[in-house]
């Protein structure tokens, strides 16, 4: 009952704000509009999405537009505040506070003023430091390996997942290389890929891996890349 009420309030609030303000996207780069144009996710109530590194439930979210159009999903983030807000504003999603990595181990999670930059990638931390963006604190987490994550939370739902969003600030390849792509076959994937030249895209290891597993690069934004199952 409470979840239904919270969901109803979220939808009403969205419709009210839409009448006052002119806005079409919640994503940082308009990914949600492109994704919706590539594939019509409306009225697919038997399907779900998987969002790893989900961030805030509304701000810069690639899945909130899908949520208000009736597609629910599984949202994963390592930030306490983000998961709390997910449970308030997106009660029909399954929201879990987890730090996903290539294997189950202990890792530092670096907290920034801008939570969208939070990461467990030391390489990304050093990259940001050179741009005078420093973390506020670091927390030692026990991570959950991607194989263990799928086994515990996803395997029973794996055929229902139609959209996969991955934004883990520099550790995307470490995660996707250990996914069983013979079983996991979402129609559309949105993944953050930094610093590659479009003219050299064939050499990018993320693009090569996804291409090998039947995905075609459909759209490239400044940070995000959107792939469609061939």
HELIX and SHEET records of a PDB file:
HELIX    1   1 UNK A    2  UNK A   20  1                                  19    
HELIX    2   2 UNK A   31  UNK A   38  1                                   8    
HELIX    3   3 UNK A   64  UNK A   68  1                                   5    
HELIX    4   4 UNK A   80  UNK A   89  1                                  10    
HELIX    5   5 UNK A  115  UNK A  117  5                                   3    
HELIX    6   6 UNK A  122  UNK A  130  1                                   9    
HELIX    7   7 UNK A  146  UNK A  149  1                                   4    
HELIX    8   8 UNK A  150  UNK A  154  3                                   5    
HELIX    9   9 UNK A  155  UNK A  160  5                                   6    
HELIX   10  10 UNK A  172  UNK A  176  1                                   5    
HELIX   11  11 UNK A  198  UNK A  203  5                                   6    
HELIX   12  12 UNK A  205  UNK A  212  1                                   8    
SHEET    1   A 7 UNK A  94  UNK A  97  0                                        
SHEET    2   A 7 UNK A  72  UNK A  77  1                                        
SHEET    3   A 7 UNK A  48  UNK A  52  1                                        
SHEET    4   A 7 UNK A 161  UNK A 166  1                                        
SHEET    5   A 7 UNK A 188  UNK A 192  1                                        
SHEET    6   A 7 UNK A 224  UNK A 229 -1                                        
SHEET    7   A 7 UNK A 215  UNK A 220 -1                                        
SHEET    1   B 2 UNK A 100  UNK A 101  0                                        
SHEET    2   B 2 UNK A 144  UNK A 145  1                                        
SHEET    1   C 2 UNK A 106  UNK A 111  0                                        
SHEET    2   C 2 UNK A 137  UNK A 142 -1                                        
END                                                                             
